[in-house]
Amino acid sequence: MKMKFEAPLLAGLLLSVLNAHAAPSAVVIEQHSSQISETLTAKSPLSFTPMVGSVVPMEHHYSSFQLPENTNIALKNWTEHLGQPVRVEHKQRDLSLEGTLEAVSGNHFTLSVQRVAAQYPISDFYLIPKLAAVTSRKSVSYQGLLTYRTEELSWSPELSLIVEDNQVTLVQQANVQNRSANDLALNEALLHYKSSRPVLRQMSKNVAMMESMAVPDTQYNDSEITIELSGLSLPATSETLVDLGKHTSPIKQRHNVANVYSYSSRSTIALDFNQEIQFDSPKDLLPGSYTTLWHKKPYFLHGNSVALTNTRQGSPLTATLNKSLDIKGELTLISETQNEDLTTQTWELTLENLSRQNQSYRITHQTQQTIKEVSPKTIEQNTANSLVIDGSLSPNNSNKIRYTVNLQNRR
């Protein structure tokens, strides 16, 4: 089971599940629900709670059969724990409550906390039972292959970019969440990676680490991204962090980069520089948003998130890390003349290196009109209405660069 390489992350996980109740043949886990496929014998219970309207028998002919009651997991899990002590956690806010589940009505539940009852929307909270779950799934009379969706399993990628001296380390992890009341054992698993989804705050109960195993490879087959896993245990109502590998690559280039858009006015424009690095992908990796960590031994400093898209082995990658404090500059329009066809502008770029080290820079200057000519020729025109100025400054030094652009007037 595979998934298309797309940027920006929704994920899927194909796996074989072994537990005391049943053994589905395949499970595809996504952000908010999972697709379960299993072969049932007479009066077999379903392994998970199906979502309303999701059950699809795969046999060509079958007799009518009755579905289990309360097939909506959002309601079923709550009604199973009426009168029991539970904990609820908000999906987006840092809010956790413990009390007795007094009632479930429509889309709301009533929780009694220290004898004070209040009503809350079911869709806003995760339910974490404090007692053993009731396993009252009913048998169905259908026999054969059947597939359905459930909301009891999910996973999400956790990606980091560690910057240390002249190298970067890309860290890949999978956060697998089991929201069911059963302990699960995954004998074999295939992570299937897809595009972006809204981020929910994860459950905090029973966070576990997967036992040591060989680091899996990221596979690109038929433009699908998959990662094979084996031997994974998922306790009930838990998150499990799975190591998908750490790979290091040398930094090839560092630049202070700035983008500026100019208008026809004799004004001075301050340049806003960012620090940018370039390196090659050391292996086939997961694309997506990587959280930056600066390693200043023994400390790790949290940085910005960077988007890495084409992460095939050997592909050049560019990451904009943070605001640059090492260089400053401004761009000033010195003169402007016009005739019927052309506008001629002369600009002066002023740069200053504030650090004790050489600093490379690259400035992209975008204009309102199409550029017909740039002088001197050392300045590169890279698109119809933009040019690039790059170079380096020695420590605590400054420089001025003057150039002229001829712009095509709009008719």
Secondary structure, 3 states (H helix, E strand, C coil): CCCECCCCCCEEEEEEEECCCCCCCEEEECCCCEEEEEEECCCEECCCCCCCCCCEECCCCCCCCCCCCCCCHHHHHHHCCCCCEEEEEECCCCCEEEEEEEEEECCEEEEEECCEEEEEEHHHEEEEECCCCCCCCCEECCCEEEEEEECCEEEEEEEEEEEECCEEEEEEEEEEEECCCCCEEEEEEEEEECCCCCCCCCCCCCEEECCCCCCCCEEEECCEEEEEEEEEEECCCEEEEEEEEEEEEEEEEEEEEEEEECCCCCCEEECCCEEEEEEECCCCCCCEEEEEEEEECCEEEEEEEEEECCCCCCCEEEEEEEECCCEEEEEEEEEEEECCCEEEEEEEEEEEECCCCCEEEEEEEECCCEEEEEECCCCEEEECCEEEEEEEECCCCEEEEEEEEEEECCC
